[in-house]
Amino acid sequence: MGLLGTAERPLRVAIIGSGPSGFYAADALFKKLPHCTVDMFESLPTPFGLARSGVAPDHENIREITKYFEKVARSERYAFFGNVALGYQISVAVLKKYYDAIIFACGTPVGKNLGIPGEDLPGSYSAATFVGWYNGHPAHAHFPFDLSHETAVVIGVGNVALDIARILTKPVDELKHTDISQHALDVLAASKIKDVYIIGRRGPVQAKFKENEIKELGKITDCACVIKPQDLELNTASEKELEEPSAQRIMTILRELSARPADSIQKRRIHLRFLLSPVRIEGMSHVESILLEQNILVGEPFKQKAKGSGEIVEIPCGAVFSSIGYRANPIPGVPFNHKLGIIANTEGRVVDENGVVPGLYTVGWIKRGPRGLIGSNKPCSAETVQKLLEDLPTLPPCEIPSMDEVKNMLIRRGVRSISYEEWLKIDALERERGKQLDKPRERFTQVSQMLEALGDIKACIQQPDTL
Ligand SMILES: Cc1cc2nc3c(=O)[nH]c(=O)nc-3n(C[C@H](O)[C@H](O)[C@H](O)COP(=O)(O)OP(=O)(O)OC[C@H]3O[C@@H](n4cnc5c(N)ncnc54)[C@H](O)[C@@H]3O)c2cc1C
């Protein structure tokens, strides 16, 4: 003990997950500790998490952040092990033999359920699946979305809900030169959707979307943004909440949108509705309508809760998208806070009922819940790395500090891991496929396609297509 992080015995860290928080953690480690190595394990053959498979295709500038992560990956102290899922091909117990510290950066990939009758009907979808579908994520790309109805309802008023409404209403001509997956573009081109309702449980002041996202909603070609003036009437507590400058700016945008004269020539409409909670989805063999209860707000400013008034509103529709948040998948052997849907932790140190679990850390959405933009993961990861460095003198060293032995262990287990160089080949091929369609990239949507593109037919036969 005490030697870890020196030239004689560099610290060996495994980061699980290659999304923004994983890369920010690697970056912070490289900057703070000259003698350390990071091996990053990722269940997909491709890196960058939601920066690749969450960010909307018409937000190309946001994806640019991957260039920063690419710089981190160029470090000689970094190695990528793609196509290796913790909990499936390797366990925490096995990894502990090869690494002094493990940082979980697995995100929160599971969409939260509405928990109402009718949610299982065909036509009722999770935001996580829809977003993964248009971004070509192998687990979601083949989901059969049915956009043959005229009305869709999106439950939730966060940025993701607004992304979904925008993708459903934007003319395909404005999407076809983005990196949206071709299968999604084809379905959107044939879509019959004319009206999209976005439903918020509380009022406009409590909505979670950001200023830029709501501004964008008002600028979609051939699409009106409809907001009832009475939905923007505020109680005294909400007026008080308007003291926050961002809430005030958002209210100004909403009031401008609400005051716009109705334009009958616009092909599509997005209706923003507040103070409504979903009660039941109705339909015989497919979604036919959704019932919502009108709410009132009760409580102190900044702590107001929605309370049902008993009044029910029905919106006939053929599709419902639930966008009310995400939760993490529990990892076998790692303490989990089931109430919050995250790894149990204090400032990034994993904790159980006996206190801190030595050598285990967490960052990003699986540490603090699905909140915050990409940049907010940087201070979050820095905090965890700081705790890890404070723990260094007492950290028990691992038994087998050797990357070659990690590679041998994966081979023994029959795991076909993807190196960073192989990802760069996949990346180049996707860009090449994109060129043929006049797009920046056309993603591979199956793991087997990626392995085949790398010339690995044997692994391709063994590999399941979905994760
Ligand atoms: C739909 C959507 C759109 C968004 N758009 C924007 C935007 O426009 N701008 C912005 O700034 N922010 C945006 N965000 C927020 C941003 O994406 C998050 O802040 C960020 O991605 C969280 O990073 P993370 O590393 O914690 O998780 P993730 O990005 O989810 O990364 C987790 C990684 O871990 C991998 N993983 C999971 N389980 C395992 C396992 N068992 N073994 C190995 N690997 C595993 C996953 O495959 C994934 O690659 C968006 C989020 C969503 C959901």
The ligand as a Gaussian input file, in Angstrom:
#p B3LYP/6-31G(d) Opt

LIG

0 1
 C      -32.289000      11.954000     -25.476000
 C      -31.234000      12.807000     -24.869000
 C      -30.775000      13.921000     -25.549000
 C      -29.799000      14.724000     -24.968000
 N      -29.384000      15.823000     -25.650000
 C      -28.432000      16.617000     -25.108000
 C      -27.998000      17.779000     -25.815000
 O      -28.492000      18.104000     -26.901000
 N      -27.011000      18.527000     -25.233000
 C      -26.439000      18.191000     -24.039000
 O      -25.521000      18.889000     -23.573000
 N      -26.857000      17.096000     -23.330000
 C      -27.837000      16.316000     -23.846000
 N      -28.269000      15.231000     -23.158000
 C      -27.667000      14.931000     -21.843000
 C      -26.347000      14.139000     -21.981000
 O      -26.506000      13.183000     -22.977000
 C      -25.961000      13.504000     -20.629000
 O      -25.659000      14.557000     -19.727000
 C      -24.745000      12.580000     -20.716000
 O      -24.774000      11.732000     -21.828000
 C      -24.625000      11.704000     -19.457000
 O      -23.392000      11.035000     -19.555000
 P      -23.086000       9.621000     -18.878000
 O      -21.689000       9.315000     -19.246000
 O      -23.432000       9.670000     -17.439000
 O      -24.108000       8.583000     -19.533000
 P      -24.255000       8.042000     -21.027000
 O      -24.026000       9.103000     -22.025000
 O      -25.571000       7.359000     -21.047000
 O      -23.102000       6.948000     -21.192000
 C      -23.154000       5.707000     -20.543000
 C      -22.365000       4.679000     -21.350000
 O      -22.239000       3.470000     -20.575000
 C      -22.472000       2.341000     -21.403000
 N      -22.920000       1.237000     -20.556000
 C      -24.114000       1.117000     -19.921000
 N      -24.162000      -0.039000     -19.226000
 C      -22.976000      -0.662000     -19.418000
 C      -22.435000      -1.901000     -18.968000
 N      -23.130000      -2.730000     -18.173000
 N      -21.183000      -2.257000     -19.364000
 C      -20.451000      -1.436000     -20.179000
 N      -20.941000      -0.249000     -20.642000
 C      -22.177000       0.137000     -20.264000
 C      -23.540000       2.833000     -22.372000
 O      -23.592000       2.036000     -23.546000
 C      -23.060000       4.266000     -22.638000
 O      -22.142000       4.307000     -23.704000
 C      -29.259000      14.400000     -23.699000
 C      -29.727000      13.274000     -23.018000
 C      -30.717000      12.490000     -23.590000
 C      -31.231000      11.294000     -22.833000

